[in-house]
């Protein structure tokens, strides 16, 4: 082994040892938090500026995070987005935390007050993923387990997320999201979907009027994190034979109240 190669090996070993220390772990977690809380994908240089971490260290940590699936590159650019492993971890954490303690009790209370199935969902890779659910006591009810995925463009929670995205992010979604017609009421025109999203943004409430499943109506309100961003949606759903569009809208104040209470649990967790 030549001296140059040996020296390089020593430097790499020292670098790996440095990045394994507790301080490096905290820096890596800081970078992950900064990367995912932005509305748009970020570069390594931007993360270095926002974190105050030296750029060489940022590049080394990002390389480790990418290698282990916690960060990924945006397709066609060098900007960073969440990796599959980080997404799966986040969904598992949300599912676990939602199904115990006060958040699940809030959902159970919503189902009890409205008499309808209540669920909490988050957005992941263009799909809505249910992280908690309380079924109604009616024999005629929808059966979706926590972890089920449904499309964004024709569900109440999905349209909620689209409506409250930044204009640039929503534009990207609307230009690439496949508008698959699940029912005769599904938005298959980007213009009609965009108009619906504007109404949702103005009213702060979202309705799926049989757009995903024929004969099923849903109503959703946004759950916001400590920074005010929409991080989840809480919704109720019912068969149209029991509750039509006008009927489910009567539950809007109750759904909004549940969303506000869920938001407070997230904000108090961040503050503590």
C-alpha positions as CSV (number, residue, x, y, z in Angstrom):
1,X,0.0,0.0,0.0
2,X,1.4,3.4,-1.0
3,X,1.8,6.2,1.6
4,X,-0.9,8.3,-0.1
5,X,-3.4,5.5,-0.1
6,X,-2.6,4.6,3.5
7,X,-3.1,8.2,4.6
8,X,-6.4,8.4,2.7
9,X,-7.6,5.2,4.5
10,X,-6.6,6.6,7.9
11,X,-8.5,9.9,7.1
12,X,-11.6,7.9,6.0
13,X,-11.5,5.8,9.2
14,X,-11.1,8.9,11.3
15,X,-14.0,10.6,9.5
16,X,-16.3,7.5,10.0
17,X,-15.3,7.4,13.7
18,X,-16.0,11.1,14.1
19,X,-19.5,10.7,12.5
20,X,-20.3,7.9,14.9
21,X,-20.0,10.0,18.0
22,X,-23.2,11.2,19.8
23,X,-22.6,14.8,18.7
24,X,-22.6,13.7,15.1
25,X,-25.9,11.7,15.6
26,X,-27.6,14.9,16.9
27,X,-26.3,16.8,13.9
28,X,-27.7,14.2,11.6
29,X,-31.0,14.4,13.3
30,X,-31.0,18.2,13.0
31,X,-30.3,17.9,9.3
32,X,-33.2,15.4,8.9
33,X,-35.5,17.7,10.7
34,X,-34.5,20.7,8.7
35,X,-34.8,18.8,5.4
36,X,-38.3,17.6,5.9
37,X,-39.8,20.7,7.5
38,X,-39.2,22.8,4.3
39,X,-41.9,23.3,1.8
40,X,-39.5,22.6,-1.1
41,X,-36.6,20.2,-1.5
42,X,-33.3,21.7,-0.2
43,X,-29.6,21.5,-1.2
44,X,-26.8,20.4,1.1
45,X,-25.5,24.0,1.0
46,X,-28.9,25.3,2.2
47,X,-28.9,22.8,5.0
48,X,-25.3,23.9,6.0
49,X,-26.5,27.5,6.2
50,X,-29.7,26.8,8.1
51,X,-28.1,24.4,10.5
52,X,-24.8,26.3,11.1
53,X,-23.0,23.0,10.6
54,X,-19.7,23.1,8.6
55,X,-20.4,22.2,5.0
56,X,-17.9,19.3,4.8
57,X,-19.6,17.7,7.9
58,X,-23.0,18.3,6.3
59,X,-21.9,16.5,3.1
60,X,-20.5,13.5,5.1
61,X,-23.6,13.2,7.2
62,X,-25.9,13.5,4.1
63,X,-23.9,10.7,2.4
64,X,-24.5,8.5,5.4
65,X,-28.2,9.3,5.6
66,X,-28.6,8.7,1.9
67,X,-26.7,5.4,2.0
68,X,-29.1,4.2,4.8
69,X,-32.3,5.3,3.1
70,X,-33.2,8.3,5.4
71,X,-32.6,10.9,2.7
72,X,-32.8,10.7,-1.1
73,X,-32.2,12.9,-4.1
74,X,-35.2,14.6,-5.9
75,X,-35.5,13.0,-9.3
76,X,-33.6,15.0,-11.8
77,X,-31.8,17.3,-9.3
78,X,-29.4,17.4,-6.5
79,X,-31.9,18.6,-4.0
80,X,-32.7,16.4,-1.0
81,X,-36.0,14.8,-0.1
82,X,-37.1,12.2,2.5
83,X,-36.0,8.7,1.9
84,X,-38.2,5.6,2.0
85,X,-36.8,4.5,5.3
86,X,-37.5,7.8,6.9
87,X,-41.1,7.8,5.5
88,X,-41.7,4.4,6.9
89,X,-40.3,5.4,10.3
90,X,-42.5,8.5,10.4
91,X,-45.7,6.5,9.4
92,X,-44.9,3.9,12.1
93,X,-44.4,6.6,14.7
94,X,-47.6,8.4,13.7
95,X,-49.6,5.2,13.7
96,X,-48.3,4.1,17.1
97,X,-48.7,7.5,18.8
98,X,-52.2,8.1,17.2
99,X,-53.5,4.8,18.5
100,X,-52.8,5.5,22.1
101,X,-53.4,8.3,24.6
102,X,-55.4,11.4,24.1
103,X,-55.2,11.5,20.3
104,X,-57.1,8.2,19.9
105,X,-59.6,9.3,22.6
106,X,-60.3,12.5,20.5
107,X,-60.9,10.3,17.5
108,X,-63.1,7.9,19.5
109,X,-65.1,10.9,20.8
110,X,-65.6,12.2,17.3
111,X,-67.0,8.9,16.2
112,X,-69.2,8.8,19.2
113,X,-70.6,12.3,18.7
114,X,-71.2,12.0,15.0
115,X,-72.2,8.3,15.0
116,X,-69.9,7.8,11.9
117,X,-66.5,6.3,11.2
118,X,-63.6,8.6,12.1
119,X,-60.1,8.5,10.9
120,X,-56.8,10.4,10.8
121,X,-54.6,10.3,7.7
122,X,-51.3,11.7,6.5
123,X,-49.9,12.3,3.1
124,X,-47.1,10.1,1.8
125,X,-45.7,9.8,-1.7
126,X,-48.9,11.2,-3.2
127,X,-51.2,8.9,-1.3
128,X,-53.2,9.3,1.9
129,X,-52.2,6.8,4.6
130,X,-54.6,6.2,7.5
131,X,-52.7,6.1,10.8
132,X,-55.7,5.7,13.1
133,X,-59.4,4.8,12.7
134,X,-62.5,4.3,14.8
135,X,-65.3,2.5,13.1
136,X,-69.0,3.5,13.6
137,X,-71.4,1.2,15.4
138,X,-73.7,1.0,12.4
139,X,-73.8,-2.4,10.7
140,X,-73.4,-0.6,7.3
141,X,-69.9,0.9,7.6
142,X,-66.6,1.2,5.7
143,X,-63.8,-1.1,6.7
144,X,-60.3,0.4,6.2
145,X,-57.6,-0.6,8.5
146,X,-54.9,1.7,9.8
147,X,-52.1,1.7,7.2
148,X,-54.5,1.6,4.3
149,X,-53.6,3.9,1.4
150,X,-56.1,5.9,-0.7
151,X,-55.6,8.4,-3.6
152,X,-55.2,12.1,-2.9
153,X,-57.2,13.7,-5.7
154,X,-60.6,12.2,-4.8
155,X,-60.6,11.8,-1.0
156,X,-61.5,14.4,1.6
157,X,-58.1,14.2,3.4
158,X,-56.1,14.0,0.2
159,X,-57.8,17.1,-1.2
160,X,-57.2,18.9,2.1
161,X,-53.5,18.4,1.8
162,X,-53.5,19.5,-1.8
163,X,-55.5,22.6,-1.0
164,X,-53.1,23.8,1.8
165,X,-49.8,23.2,-0.1
166,X,-47.8,26.1,-1.2
167,X,-48.9,27.3,-4.7
168,X,-45.6,26.0,-6.3
169,X,-45.8,22.6,-4.6
170,X,-49.5,22.2,-5.5
171,X,-48.8,23.1,-9.1
172,X,-46.2,20.3,-9.3
173,X,-48.7,17.8,-7.8
174,X,-51.5,18.8,-10.2
175,X,-49.2,18.6,-13.2
176,X,-48.1,15.0,-12.4
177,X,-50.9,13.5,-10.3
178,X,-52.8,10.9,-12.3
179,X,-56.5,11.8,-12.1
180,X,-57.9,8.2,-12.2
181,X,-61.7,8.2,-12.4
182,X,-62.8,6.0,-9.5
183,X,-66.5,7.0,-9.9
184,X,-68.5,9.3,-12.1
185,X,-68.0,12.1,-9.6
186,X,-64.2,11.9,-9.6
187,X,-62.4,15.0,-10.8
188,X,-60.7,14.1,-14.1
189,X,-60.1,17.7,-15.1
190,X,-57.2,19.5,-13.4
191,X,-59.2,22.8,-13.7
192,X,-62.2,21.4,-11.9
193,X,-60.0,19.9,-9.2
194,X,-58.1,23.1,-8.8
195,X,-61.4,25.0,-8.4
196,X,-62.5,22.5,-5.7
197,X,-59.2,23.0,-3.9
198,X,-59.7,26.7,-3.9
199,X,-63.1,26.3,-2.2
200,X,-61.5,23.9,0.4
201,X,-58.8,26.4,1.1
202,X,-61.3,29.2,1.6
203,X,-63.7,27.1,3.8
204,X,-61.1,25.2,5.8
205,X,-63.1,22.0,5.3
206,X,-63.0,19.3,2.6
207,X,-65.7,17.0,1.2
208,X,-65.5,13.8,-0.8
209,X,-68.9,13.5,-2.3
210,X,-68.8,10.0,-3.7
211,X,-65.6,10.8,-5.6
212,X,-63.6,7.8,-4.4
213,X,-66.3,5.3,-3.7
214,X,-69.8,5.5,-5.1
215,X,-72.4,6.1,-2.4
216,X,-69.8,7.2,0.3
217,X,-69.4,10.8,1.5
218,X,-66.5,12.1,3.7
219,X,-65.8,15.3,5.5
220,X,-62.3,16.4,6.7
221,X,-60.6,19.2,8.6
222,X,-56.9,20.0,8.9
223,X,-54.6,19.1,11.8
224,X,-51.8,21.6,12.1
225,X,-48.4,21.2,13.7
226,X,-46.6,23.7,15.9
227,X,-45.4,25.7,12.9
228,X,-49.0,26.0,11.5
229,X,-48.5,23.6,8.6
230,X,-51.1,20.9,7.8
231,X,-49.5,17.6,9.0
232,X,-52.6,15.4,9.1
233,X,-56.3,15.4,8.4
234,X,-59.2,14.1,10.5
235,X,-62.3,12.9,8.8
236,X,-65.6,11.2,9.2
237,X,-67.2,9.0,6.5
238,X,-70.6,7.5,6.0
239,X,-72.7,5.7,3.4
240,X,-74.8,8.2,1.3
241,X,-78.0,6.2,2.0
242,X,-77.6,7.3,5.6
243,X,-75.9,10.7,5.3
244,X,-75.8,12.8,2.1
245,X,-73.5,15.8,1.4
246,X,-75.8,18.3,3.1
247,X,-76.2,15.9,6.1
248,X,-72.5,15.4,6.6
249,X,-71.9,19.1,6.5
250,X,-73.9,19.5,9.7
251,X,-71.1,17.7,11.4
252,X,-68.5,20.3,10.2
253,X,-68.2,22.1,13.6
254,X,-67.6,18.8,15.4
255,X,-65.0,17.7,12.9
256,X,-63.3,21.1,13.1
257,X,-63.3,20.9,16.9
258,X,-61.6,17.4,16.8
259,X,-59.0,18.8,14.4
260,X,-58.3,21.7,16.7
261,X,-57.9,19.4,19.7
262,X,-55.6,17.1,17.8
263,X,-53.5,20.1,16.7
264,X,-53.1,21.2,20.3
265,X,-51.8,17.8,21.3
266,X,-49.1,18.1,18.6
267,X,-48.2,21.6,19.6
268,X,-48.0,20.8,23.3
269,X,-45.7,17.9,22.5
270,X,-43.4,20.2,20.5
271,X,-43.4,22.8,23.3
272,X,-42.6,20.3,26.0
